[in-house]
Amino acid sequence: MTNTAKEPAGAKQLHNRLAVLRAERGATRRQLAEAVGVNAQTIGFLERGDYGPSVELALRLAAHFTVPVEAIFSLTPFPPMSRQLHATPTPSTAPTTPPAATPPAASATVPSHAGAHT
């Protein structure tokens, strides 16, 4: 089913990860619809990109999945999960190892004899 509604000039398609999130949790469209208070067809329309959710519905979906709205909906296509899971770290994202601790100076390890009784 394609969206036959006229979109305003410059309108962008809304991309989403609803199907992925729903599948990860093993939920049917009907189960998700009941959880957020909509018809199961609405979930299908959302997943296919035939319908953009209201702000309220987007927030209910985000709360249901316990993720930020931006993790579900985007104006730009999401990169494939395989690229995200198998990404090669770049110098800015590669984990860094902390510098090795230097041993304390010898003078710092000598116990003080001040106040000692002999």
N, C-alpha and C positions, 0 to 999 in steps of 0.2 A: 504494500500500500504506500503510495507516495503522497506527500503533502501537496495538495492542490491549492491551498490558501495562498493568497498573494502576500509576500513578505515585503516590508518597506525596503526601499533602496538602501543598500549598505548593511542590511541585516545579515548576521552571521548564523551559521548552523550551530546548534548547541550539541556538543559531544558529551557522552556519558559512559560510565562504567557500571551501570545498574545491573546488567546481565552478569557481569563478572562477579560483582559483590554478592548477588543473589545466589549464583552457582557455588561460590565458595562456602556459603552457609547452608547449601542443600535445600533452599526454599523454592517453592513454586511461585509463579506469578500471583496466584490466588492468595497464598500465605502472606506474601509481601504486601499485597493490596489490603488485606484485612488488618495487617499490623499498622499500616499508615492511614487507613480509613478512606480508601478509594476503590474503584472498580478494577477488577483484574485486567480489563481491556486497557485501562489507563496505563498500567505498568507496561503492557506490550507496546502501546504507542510511544511511551517514554523511551523504552529500550531501543526501538527502531529509529528514534529521532523524529517521529511524526508529530510530536507534541512537546512543547516546552513546559516545564512545571511552573506553577506559581511559586513565589518566594516561600510561602507557607509550606507547600508540599516539599520543596527542595530541603527546607529545614527539618521537616519531619523525617524525610528519608535519611538525611545525614545523622539525625539523632538515633534513628533505628539501627543504622550500621556503625554508630559511634565513630564517625570520621568527619572531618571538615567537609563542608559543601564542595569546596574546590577539589576534593579527592573523588567526587562523583561527577561533577559537571564542569565543562570547560568550553571556552569559545574556540580553542585550538584543539586539533586531534591529540589524543593521548598517544605517547610512544608505545609501541608494542611491549607487552609485559616481558617477553624474552629479552628485549634490549635492556630493560631496566634490571632484570635479574642477572644478566650475564655481562653487564657493562664493565669495560676495562677502566680501572681507576685512573684519573688524570692527576697530575701533580697537585692540583688544588683540592682534590677529593681523596687522595691516597692517605691512608692512616700514617701518622707520624709516630716515631718512637721517641719517648722522652730521653734526654741526654742522661748518660750514666752518672750516678751520684759519685762525687769525688769524696775520697775518705777524708775525715777531719785531719787537720794539721796536728803534728805530734805534740806541739805545745798545748793544744786544746785538750789532749787526753791525759795530761799529767795531773794527778789529783792535787788539790790545794792542801797544804799542811797548816793553813791558818787555823788556829784554835785547837790544833791536835795536841794531845797530852802524851808525852813519852816517858 
